[in-house]
Each structure stands twice: as structure tokens, then as C-alpha cells.
Amino acid sequence: GLAVLRDASKRQLGVLRRVQRVSPTIGLAPPKDATVLFNGTSTSAFDEKAKIAPSGNLMHGTTTKDPVGDFRLHLEFRLPYMPTAAGQARGNSGVYIQKRYEVQVLDSFGLEGVHNECGGLYKTKAPDVNMCLPPLVWQTYDIDFRAARFNAAGQKTADARVTVVQNGVAVQNNVAIPNKTGGGQPE
């Protein structure tokens, strides 16, 4: 739980105490009118690729069955510990909204906090602050999304907008997303 720092003559220079960070929104109860996509027992809200890990967690790589428009999403995730990996090899994943816009999920603990790291809008905008906790610690995203608007002729009249709160802190605040991010499908 602590480390004592000493100089060469064994004189104590200081003490470092272990800090356990916990997202203030972990375990958040859903509102009464919420649609719960995953409760730990069923993948019925997801496509056929959905799998539950032996731990009872939903595994990555799945898509919801129902299309989404405007929404608020509470997501809890845990990143793997990959001490020899670097860059996009550090547990790379993402939350793809409408298969178009990606909110990056990546072990970015202690990194700069750029567009392709946790909390970033992939290849579009870096998070305002890097709020990534260490790997193996449960983290949260609370995502408020407003879909792009189109007129009857199919012309876009308003960009999609997103607010991302990571571990209780806004890292994207009502950001306009002008077009698809990274490998997303066209609008």
C-alpha cells in the first residue's frame, strides 16, 4: 500500500501511498424508463456475434439489433493489462455510434490524450482531458448523442453532436461531428 523513498544513506525522503481510483458513475442504476441493453444474462439486444465471457461480461465486437437515433448511454468497461504493447495495440476498441462515429476505447493511462486514445473521437478530436484509469480498473462512459439531421431531400441540415463523460468528467462537450470518423460508414 505504500513505498518509502530513501537516499543512499538510508535517510527517508518521502512516502508514496497507493491511490485506488474509482469512477464516480460505476454501477449507476438505470433510470426507470431506460432500455437496458445488457444485464449480464442475455445478449438478446445484440446481433448474433454477441458473446458473454465466462466472467459474465459482454465481450467486444457486437452491435445492437435496433438502430439508434438520439440517446444517452451508460457503459462500463475494463481494459486489459498489456505492459509490452504500445499505441493501438493497448486494448484497442471503440463505441461505434450508428456504425459511423467512434468514441475510442484504449488503454491510455498516463498517455498524452490524443484523438486515437480513450475518450477521443477517432481521427477527429482529442479528448479535452485524459481521464483514463489504469488497465484492469472498471471505467465508465456516459454518452449523450444527438444524431445528424437531414431534410426531406436527404441533405444534412445539422451535424451529429456528442458529449462524452469519462469516469465522471466531460472529455467531449457537445462536440459537432462533421462526418464519419475513421473507418465509420458514410452518413
Secondary structure, DSSP 8 states (H G I E B T S, - for coil): -EEEEE-TT--EEEEEE------TTTT----TT---S--SS--TTB-TT--B-TTS-B-SS--BSS---SEEEEEEEE----TT--GGGTT-EEEEETTTEEEEE---TTS---TTSTT-BTTTB--SS-----TTSEEEEEEEEE--EE-TTS-EEE-EEEEEEETTEEEEEEEEE-S--TT----
